[in-house]
Amino acid sequence: MNFNTKVIHGGQHHEAVTGAVNVPVFLTSTFAQKSPGQHSGYEYSRAANPTRQALEDSLASIENGARGLAFGSGLAAIDCVLKLLNPGDEVIACDDLYGGTYRMFTRLFEKYQLKFTFVNMDDPSDISEKITDKTKLIWLETPTNPLMKLIDIRAVCDLVKGKNILVAVDNTFATPYIQKPLDLGADIVMHSATKYLGGHSDVIAGALVSKTVELGEQLHFIQFASGGILGPHDSYLVLRGIKTLALRMQRHSENGQKIAEYLQNHPKVGTVIYPGLPSHPQHDLAKKQMQNGFGGMVSFTFKSNEKTDATKFLENLKVFTLAESLGGVESLANHPTLMTHASIPADKRAELGITDDLVRLSVGIEDAEDLIKDLEKAFEA
Ligand code: P1T
């Protein structure tokens, strides 16, 4: 099955009793048993629920994985991956990460004696010197949030081949329409399904897809034992979102490219970071690793380097909404320093280049002309 078909049909079946074409929202916590232990395959909705199952099967299908799991948030999905590890284990993570992921690593899991090393992965061979016999997991985001840095997934996977080290990729920004980490050698794909998979800014959800059945079993055990599942109604919303993922990503990418090019030529703009621009330092990797476009996320700075210019600009947008999050049909604008990445210490942000004049745009699927007019008016203001 090709991707456009998979988003509609991958892992999906008509409902067995009525033939309902869409999976019903199974609002039930529990399932009747004929005799103790004799059931239809469903016992209790924390373990499995038919609506969530349909979503999980769709997730596995679109990411070319063995098992999908749906969680109550993206962070709950990351939490599940970290619980594969034991005290004393070490994790190597890319240095630019969603602020909440960084917060979980450093403020929650360090307490349980996991050690995190943050590495600039522009050159994957730099990871080698950080690997010890305690390294058990490599955590990647590509493109990264918010600096849109890219990491060569295949090169990282090749580096750890044969070692007992898992590679997990947060694929939230690219989505499987653009990039399939499991095909490139990763063991686990993670999503904030709140974003492009859901696609309509109406749900908080997370996802994992494992390459193997065995790893899927381990992750499912942790999910079942910890309880961070996605409810049936939210599962339905994400499943419905996935059906238009391919169409939406096409438009997000078209609009993202147009906005990035517009910004690049604007006299008030300093740097524009978008993988689809030849000026992106890893544009060659982008062309190799990202297929079908470069997505809808664009970051930029002001020529003046002034925080006041960024905040004034953000206050004056009308079509773009100033809000955290990304990946919905509507365009959003974000100030990472004061919003999504405020939980990263100021000195660390400065070191990474998350400056006070950095603006991150989630370019939606509106008419690009209207979006550009909106940006132009905000620049004028
Ligand atoms: O918000 P939640 O569904 O729990 O997902 C967390 C998360 C994980 N990974 C990436 C790459 C993310 O961008 C996020 C959430 N990000 C935002 C809310 C944001 O505006 O960047």
Boltz pocket constraint, residues with backbone or C-beta under 6 A from the ligand:
constraints:
  - pocket:
      binder: B
      contacts: [[A, 73], [A, 74], [A, 75], [A, 76], [A, 98], [A, 100], [A, 101], [A, 141], [A, 145], [A, 170], [A, 172], [A, 173], [A, 191], [A, 192], [A, 193], [A, 194], [A, 204], [A, 205], [A, 206], [A, 323], [A, 324], [A, 325], [A, 326], [A, 334], [A, 340]]
      max_distance: 6.0
